Amino acid sequence: MRRDRTSAKSRWWLSVTALAGLAAASGAQAEQKAQPPSIWDQDTLTGDWGGTRTALKNKGIDIDLDYTNEVFGVVSGGLQQRASYEGQWRFAVNTDLEKLIGWTGGKTHVTIFQIHNSGRDVIDNAGSISDPSNIDAWSTTRLYTAWFEQDFGGLLSVRLGQIVGDGAFFTSDTAGGLINGTFGWNSLLGANLLSGGPTYPLGTPGVRVQANPGGDVTLLAAVFSGDPAGDNCNDTNRQKCDRYGTKFSFDGGVLTMAEVQYAVNQGKQAVGLPGAYKLGGWYASADYRDRHYGLNAAGAQVSLADPTATFALTHQGNGGVYAVADQMVWRATASSVNLFARGGVVPSDRNLVSYYVDGGFGIKGPLPGRADDTLTFGAAYAKISPAAVALDRDFLAFNGPPYAIRDAETVFEVSYAAQIAPWWVVQPDLQYIWHPCGGQNLSDPTLTLDHAFIAGIRSTIKF
């Protein structure tokens, strides 16, 4: 009997001890869950602001704040072999009007930039057409975009306000891993459209319509003000004519862009590899100056290199067509490889760049244990138009040598984006530009520009 009582007593103590251990473990687990995530695991550096950020988002207000800064130096070649610094604060507010005020399908967006630099941009050091930095801009605080969008059941959406074309037209997600501006709003658009077109940092009034007829096809069209800086801008830096982004220019006629997109294997259950294919075009209604010919005092057509030329011929309108392909070609558990290619053509007589092609690849998770990193390589070729080349030859004939004859600008870039934390990306970058500005020094056309080798590093932090 004593042995039985002892066994029962032991079993009772064992049960109590086990229950106490379970309670302690549950309490410790609950305490661990209650602790905030590590700063290295949260989505933003400043976290959830004590729950305020989530509460605002639940009410339809989403606030973004991030800071991008970089140092780029021209190591050899170019116009100046020196370094430059660029910094950009981006503040954006998105609202879901259905959550906020019960307006079904409505939303708004505002982006403000605070831009600062060392006083001489990397493009000034390189002397190129394409900007080695896609955040390069004149130092100021400016309104970038401010629009209202109405969605109609997922089949159609209309966006109205101060908008931009970059990020919507002629884009490749894979090319977006590169820093040189030509892999975004490329040189075919930036070098030819008035004031560079509706792109960073100049937003402009416009309307964008997106239709989703079903399947894998999306239709995109937009009408923008033709000259974001305005007709009365006489500054060589067009950004200064809209210093704060509040000019809302309606000058320069209209720029119309349209694109059809075909996206394949985009769903989570898709068996094949995802890809996107786009075909588009644009038309600008403004007058564009001829790149070769003008008129003399007698009204006769002469080369603009002729000392008797008084002003350039003009052409009514401008336009072009383009195509984009972006396709994943390989995928494993934590890695993938994408290829991209883009190209477009425009009339030679009124444009500096007559055709443009680029291409490259992006590798997601290029190193073991670095699944969120991306390695991207790109090459871009911008052909100086035959009309502009003919003008160079005329200057050489009229003035004698030396005079540099432009041909094309070719950009090579390799960039590695290292995801240090969900809120922090560090991106070392190398660029080699063959024949910046087609090989001609615009400050002194008698001199050639052979190359520009550029090295730099960028940091982006989400607050």
Residue pairs with C-beta under 8 A, 6 or more apart in sequence:
36 42
36 47
37 47
39 45
39 47
39 421
40 421
41 421
41 422
42 48
42 422
42 423
43 422
43 423
43 462
44 53
44 422
44 423
44 462
44 463
45 423
45 424
45 461
45 462
45 463
46 463
47 53
48 54
53 63
56 62
56 63
58 99
59 99
59 100
60 95
60 96
60 97
60 98
60 99
60 100
60 101
61 93
61 94
61 95
61 96
61 100
62 93
62 94
62 95
62 96
63 92
63 93
64 90
64 91
64 92
64 93
64 94
64 462
65 89
65 90
65 91
65 92
65 462
65 463
66 89
66 90
66 460
66 461
66 462
66 463
67 87
67 88
67 89
67 90
67 460
67 461
67 463
68 86
68 87
68 88
68 90
68 135
68 458
68 459
68 460
68 461
69 85
69 86
69 87
69 88
69 458
69 459
70 85
70 86
70 87
70 133
70 135
70 179
70 456
70 457
70 458
70 459
71 83
71 84
71 85
71 456
71 457
72 83
72 84
72 86
72 122
72 132
72 133
72 429
72 454
72 455
72 456
73 81
73 82
73 83
73 84
73 125
73 454
73 455
73 456
74 80
74 81
74 82
74 83
74 122
74 125
74 126
74 452
74 453
74 454
75 81
75 453
75 454
75 455
76 451
76 452
76 453
77 433
77 436
77 449
77 450
77 451
77 452
77 453
78 125
78 126
78 127
78 128
78 433
78 436
78 449
78 451
78 452
78 453
78 454
79 124
79 125
79 126
79 127
79 441
79 443
79 449
80 120
80 124
80 125
81 125
82 120
82 125
83 118
84 117
84 118
84 120
84 121
84 122
84 124
84 125
85 117
85 118
86 115
86 116
86 117
86 118
86 121
86 122
86 133
86 135
86 136
87 115
87 116
87 117
88 113
88 114
88 115
88 116
88 135
88 137
89 113
89 114
89 115
90 111
90 112
90 113
91 111
91 112
91 113
91 114
92 109
92 110
92 111
92 112
93 108
93 109
93 110
94 107
94 108
94 109
95 107
95 108
95 109
96 107
97 103
97 106
97 107
97 108
98 104
98 105
98 106
105 150
105 151
105 152
105 153
106 148
106 149
106 150
106 151
107 148
107 149
107 151
108 147
108 148
108 149
109 145
109 146
109 147
109 149
110 143
110 145
110 146
111 143
111 144
111 145
111 146
112 141
112 142
112 143
112 144
113 137
113 141
113 142
113 144
113 201
113 245
114 141
115 135
115 137
115 138
115 139
115 140
115 141
115 142
115 201
116 139
117 136
117 139
121 131
121 133
121 136
122 131
122 132
122 133
122 136
122 454
122 456
123 131
123 132
123 133
123 136
125 452
126 132
126 433
126 436
126 452
126 454
127 436
127 437
127 441
127 442
127 443
127 449
127 452
128 409
128 411
128 433
128 436
128 437
128 452
129 182
129 187
129 190
129 191
129 352
129 353
129 382
129 409
129 436
129 437
129 438
130 180
130 181
130 182
130 186
130 187
130 190
130 380
130 382
130 409
130 411
130 433
131 180
131 181
131 182
131 190
132 179
132 180
132 181
132 431
132 433
132 454
132 456
133 179
133 180
133 181
133 456
134 179
134 180
134 181
134 183
134 184
134 200
135 200
136 181
137 200
137 201
137 239
138 201
138 237
138 239
138 240
138 243
140 239
140 243
140 244
141 244
142 201
142 242
142 243
142 244
142 245
142 246
143 162
143 203
143 244
143 245
143 246
144 162
144 164
144 200
144 201
144 203
144 245
145 161
145 162
145 163
145 164
145 203
146 161
146 162
146 203
147 159
147 160
147 161
147 162
147 163
148 159
148 160
148 161
149 157
149 158
149 159
149 160
150 157
150 158
151 157
152 158
154 212
155 211
155 212
155 213
156 209
156 210
156 211
156 212
157 209
157 210
158 207
158 208
158 209
159 207
159 208
159 209
159 210
160 206
160 207
161 205
161 206
162 203
162 204
162 205
162 206
162 245
162 248
163 198
163 203
163 204
163 205
163 206
163 207
163 208
163 222
163 224
164 198
164 199
164 200
164 202
164 203
164 204
165 185
165 189
165 197
165 198
165 199
165 222
165 224
165 255
165 257
166 184
166 185
166 198
166 199
166 200
167 184
168 208
168 220
168 222
169 220
169 222
169 257
169 259
169 280
169 282
170 185
170 186
170 189
170 259
170 278
170 280
170 322
170 324
170 342
170 344
171 184
171 278
171 324
172 183
172 276
172 324
172 326
172 340
172 342
173 276
173 326
173 338
173 340
174 326
174 338
174 339
174 340
174 360
174 361
174 362
174 376
175 183
175 184
175 326
175 340
175 342
175 358
175 360
175 362
175 376
175 378
176 183
176 184
177 362
177 374
177 376
177 415
177 417
178 360
178 376
178 378
178 413
178 415
179 413
179 415
179 427
179 429
179 431
179 456
179 458
180 378
180 380
180 411
180 413
180 431
181 190
182 190
182 358
182 380
182 382
182 411
183 358
183 360
183 378
183 380
183 413
184 199
185 196
185 197
185 199
185 200
186 342
186 344
186 356
186 358
186 380
186 382
187 353
187 356
187 380
187 382
187 409
188 320
188 322
188 344
188 346
188 353
188 355
188 356
188 382
189 196
189 197
189 199
189 282
190 196
190 197
190 199
191 351
191 352
191 353
191 382
192 318
192 320
192 346
192 351
192 352
192 353
193 255
193 284
193 318
194 226
194 227
194 228
194 229
194 252
194 284
194 286
195 202
195 227
195 228
195 229
195 233
195 238
195 252
196 202
196 228
196 238
197 224
197 228
197 255
198 204
198 206
198 224
198 225
198 228
198 255
201 239
201 245
202 228
202 229
202 238
202 239
202 242
202 245
203 228
203 245
204 224
204 225
204 228
204 248
204 249
205 224
205 225
205 248
205 249
205 250
206 222
206 223
206 224
206 225
207 222
207 223
208 220
208 221
208 222
209 220
209 221
209 222
210 218
210 219
210 220
211 218
211 219
211 220
212 218
212 219
213 219
216 262
216 263
216 264
216 266
217 260
217 261
217 262
218 260
218 261
218 263
219 258
219 259
219 260
219 261
220 257
220 258
220 259
220 260
220 261
220 280
221 256
221 257
221 258
221 259
222 256
222 257
222 258
223 254
223 255
223 256
224 254
224 255
224 256
224 257
225 249
225 250
225 251
225 252
225 254
225 255
226 251
226 252
226 253
226 254
226 255
226 284
226 285
226 286
227 233
227 249
227 251
227 252
227 253
227 286
228 238
228 242
228 249
229 238
229 239
229 241
229 242
229 247
229 249
230 241
230 242
230 247
230 249
230 251
230 252
231 251
231 252
232 241
232 251
233 240
233 241
235 241
241 247
242 249
252 284
252 286
253 284
253 285
253 286
254 284
254 285
255 282
255 283
255 284
255 285
256 282
256 283
256 284
256 285
257 280
257 281
257 282
258 280
258 281
258 282
259 278
259 279
259 280
259 281
260 278
260 279
260 280
261 276
261 277
261 278
262 276
262 277
262 278
263 274
263 275
263 276
263 277
264 272
264 274
264 275
264 276
264 277
265 271
265 272
265 273
265 274
265 275
266 274
273 327
273 328
273 329
273 330
273 331
274 327
274 328
275 325
275 326
275 327
275 328
276 324
276 325
276 326
276 327
277 323
277 324
277 325
277 326
278 323
278 324
278 325
279 321
279 322
279 323
279 324
280 321
280 322
280 323
280 324
281 319
281 320
281 321
281 322
282 319
282 320
283 317
283 318
283 319
284 317
284 318
284 319
285 316
285 317
286 317
286 318
287 314
287 315
287 316
287 317
288 314
288 315
288 317
288 318
288 350
288 351
289 312
289 313
289 314
289 315
289 350
290 304
290 312
290 313
290 314
290 315
290 349
290 350
290 387
291 348
291 349
291 350
291 351
291 352
291 385
291 387
291 388
291 391
292 303
292 304
292 349
292 387
292 388
292 390
292 391
292 394
293 301
293 302
293 303
293 304
293 312
293 313
294 301
294 302
294 303
294 304
294 306
294 309
294 310
294 311
294 312
294 313
295 301
295 302
295 309
295 310
295 311
295 313
296 302
296 306
296 308
296 309
296 310
297 308
297 310
301 313
302 308
302 309
303 309
303 390
303 391
303 394
303 398
304 312
304 391
304 394
305 391
305 394
305 395
305 397
305 398
305 399
306 394
306 398
307 398
315 347
315 349
315 350
318 346
318 347
318 350
318 351
319 346
319 347
320 344
320 345
320 346
320 347
321 344
321 345
322 342
322 343
322 344
322 345
323 342
323 343
323 344
324 340
324 341
324 342
325 339
325 340
325 341
325 342
326 338
326 339
326 340
327 338
327 339
327 340
328 336
328 337
328 338
329 337
329 338
329 339
330 336
330 337
331 337
334 365
334 371
335 363
335 364
335 365
335 366
335 371
336 363
336 364
336 365
337 361
337 362
337 363
337 364
338 361
338 362
338 364
339 359
339 360
339 361
340 358
340 359
340 360
340 361
340 362
340 378
341 357
341 358
341 359
342 356
342 357
342 358
342 359
343 355
343 356
343 357
343 358
344 355
344 356
345 354
345 355
345 356
346 353
346 354
346 355
347 354
348 354
348 385
348 386
348 387
349 385
349 387
350 387
351 385
351 387
352 384
352 385
352 388
353 382
353 383
353 384
353 385
354 383
354 384
354 385
354 386
354 387
355 383
356 380
356 381
356 382
356 383
357 380
357 381
358 378
358 379
358 380
358 381
358 411
359 378
359 379
360 376
360 377
360 378
360 379
361 376
361 377
362 374
362 375
362 376
362 377
363 374
363 375
363 376
364 371
364 373
364 374
365 371
365 372
365 373
366 373
366 374
366 375
366 416
367 373
370 418
370 419
372 419
373 416
373 417
373 418
373 419
374 416
374 417
375 414
375 415
375 416
375 417
376 413
376 414
376 415
376 416
376 417
377 413
377 414
377 415
378 411
378 412
378 413
379 410
379 411
379 412
379 413
380 410
380 411
381 408
381 409
381 410
381 411
382 408
382 409
382 410
382 411
383 407
383 408
384 406
384 407
384 408
384 409
384 438
388 406
388 438
389 405
389 406
389 407
392 403
392 404
392 405
392 406
392 440
392 445
393 405
395 403
395 445
396 403
396 405
402 446
402 447
403 445
403 446
404 439
404 440
404 441
404 445
404 446
404 447
404 448
404 449
405 439
405 440
406 435
406 437
406 438
406 439
406 440
407 435
407 438
407 439
408 435
408 438
409 433
409 434
409 435
409 436
409 437
409 438
409 439
410 433
410 434
410 435
411 431
411 432
411 433
411 434
412 431
412 432
412 433
412 434
413 429
413 430
413 431
413 432
414 429
414 430
415 427
415 428
415 429
415 430
416 427
416 428
416 429
417 425
417 426
417 427
418 425
418 426
418 427
418 428
419 425
420 426
422 462
423 461
423 462
423 463
424 459
424 460
424 461
424 462
425 458
425 459
425 460
426 457
426 458
426 459
427 457
427 458
427 459
427 460
428 456
428 457
429 455
429 456
429 457
429 458
430 454
430 455
431 452
431 453
431 454
431 455
432 451
432 452
432 453
432 454
433 451
433 452
433 453
433 454
434 450
434 451
435 449
435 450
435 451
436 449
436 451
436 452
437 449
439 448
439 449
439 450
440 447
440 448
440 449
441 447
441 448
441 449
